[in-house]
Amino acid sequence: AVSVAFKCRQWNIGAEGQLYMGALGGTLVGISMLGAVPGLAIFAVIVLSFIFGSLFALVPAVLKIKFGVNEVISTVLLNFVAFLFIAFLLHGPIKAPGFNPYSPEIFDESQMPVIFPGTRLHAGIIIAALATAGVYYLWKTKIGFEIRSVGANIKASRYAGMNITKSVLVTLAISGGLAGLAGGLLVSGVQHLLI
């Protein structure tokens, strides 16, 4: 996730907060009625965790574009916002019964299938490989070329007519989405609840 942002010279230090938000998105699917629908549940966990991470990463992107706020500072500080928001939810609205601040366990249909029984290796490894291939393919596209160009030389990219704003937004959205996806896979494949 962070390496995608680095290609555009954006410093996404907030990947941990985006991971937590993606984990929240995956958990919300997993504990809802949608999380009990076979086949659709895992797909919804993947998509919503990517979206939650993406949207959380767009906050520093918009702050940078509109107000010139340094993304290093805003992404680092937003980590604490994510941590405290998750803590609030786990001590209140989505807390499972009992003493510990955990969410309820997600439905079995929302859990990643284990590849090798007796291990923790789950189908998330396949999704990670597909995400890696997707990022590799991204660099072969027009928007990928623009992202790399903006990262290499922003002045030359602007002179060539490239949309710098779009490159920054797309870069941080993809970066945050991948971090969020990692969070969703942790909930769906390893923990089966939000901790």
N, C-alpha and C positions, 0 to 999 in steps of 0.2 A: 504494500500500500504506500509506504513512504517513498519507495524508489520511483513510483509513478510521478509523485509530486516533484521529486528532485530533478526529473528530466526537464521540467519547466522552470527550474530554479525557484520553486516554492518549497518552503520548509514546513512540512506538516508534522509538527512535533506533537500534535494532539491525537495521534492514532489510537492511543489507549482510551481516551474518552469516546472516540468514534466506535471502538470495539465494544465498549460498554453499551452504547446506544444501539448498536446492532444486536447485541445480546438481548437488550430489552425488546426490540422488535421481534426477534425470534421467540422470545418467551411469551409475548402477548399473543402471537399466533398459536403457540403450543398449548396455552391454557384456555384458549377460546374454543368455541364449538367448531371453528374451521380447523383447529388442530386435531380433531378427531376424524377428519375425512381422509381415508386412505388415499395415497398417491398425491392428492392436492396439498396435504398438510406440509410435507417436506418442501415442496416447491414454494409454498407461501412463506415458510420460514426463511428460505434462501432469499427470496425477493424482498420481503419486508426488512430483513436484517440489512441488506444492501441499501435499501432506501433510507432507513433510519440513520445509518452511518453517513450516507451521502448528504442528507439534509443537514446533519450536524456539522459536516465539513464545509457546507456552503455558507455558514454563518461567518467564519473568518474570511472566506473568499469575498463575500459582499462587503465586509468591513474594510478589507484591503482596497477593493475597487472604488467604493464610494467615498471612503474617508482617509485612505492611505495608512490604515493601521497595519503595523508590522505583523505578519502572519505567525512569526515565531512566538511573539508575546500572546496574541489572541488564542492560538491553538493550545499553548501550554496552560493558560488560565481557564480555557473551556474544559480542560480535563477535570478540573475541580468542580465545575458546574455539573458535568456528567456524573461524577462520583457522588456528589451530594444529592442530585436528583434521584439516582438509583437508590441511595440510602433512604431517602424520604419514601419512595415507593415501597421499599422492602420493609419499612417499619410501619406502613399504613395501608395504602390502597391495594397492593397485591401481595401482602404478607400471608404466608401459609399459617394455619393454626400451629401454635407451639411457641417456644421461647426464642429460637433462632430466627434472625431476619433473612429468611429465604422466601422465594416465591413458591407457589404450588408446583409439583412436578408436572412437566408437560405430558401430554397424551403419548401413548406408545406410537401412534401413527405419525407423530411429529419428530420421532427420534430417528437419527441416522442409523441405517443397518450396519451391524458389525461385520467386517470382512472376514476376519479370522476369529472364530469363537475362542473365548478365554483371554483375548487381548482387548486393548482399547482402540485398535485400529479400525476405523469406521469409514463409511463411504465419503466422508468429508475430504479425504485425501484425493479422491477423484475430482471433486469440485475444485479443490485447490489447484490441481493440475490443469483443469479446464480454464480456471482464472488466469493461470500463468500463460497458457496458450493464447488466451484472449488479449492479454497485455502485449504479448509478442506480436500478435496480429495488429493491435492498435498502432504500433509504430510503423506499420506498412501502409496505413491509411492517410488520407489528406489531413485530417485533424491531428493525427499522430505526428506528421511532419511539421505541422504548425506548432505543436506543443514543443517539440525538440528544437525548432528554430527559435522560438521565443526564449527558451532556456539558454540557447547558445549565444544569442545576441538580440536583445529586445529592441534596440534602436534600428538595426537592419530589418528585423521582422516588421516593425511598424512602417518603415519606409517601403517595404515590399507590399504593403497593403493587408497584412495579416491582422486579424481581430485579436488583440491582446486580451481584452476583457473575456472573450469567449474561451480563449485558451486557458486562462487562469481558472475560470468557473468549471470548465470541463475537467481540468486536471485535478482540482481539489474534490470535485464530486466523485470522480473515479477512485481517487485515493481514499477518501472517506468511506466510499461504498465497499471497497475491498477490506478495509479495517472492520467495518460493520459486519461484513460477511464472515470474517474470522470469529467475531463474537457470536453470531448466530450458530456457527458450526460448533463452537465450544458448548453452547447450551444444548443444541440438538444432538451432538455426538458424544459428549463427555459427561457433563454435569447433570443434564436433564432437568435443571432448574436454574434460576438466577440467584446467584450468591452475592 
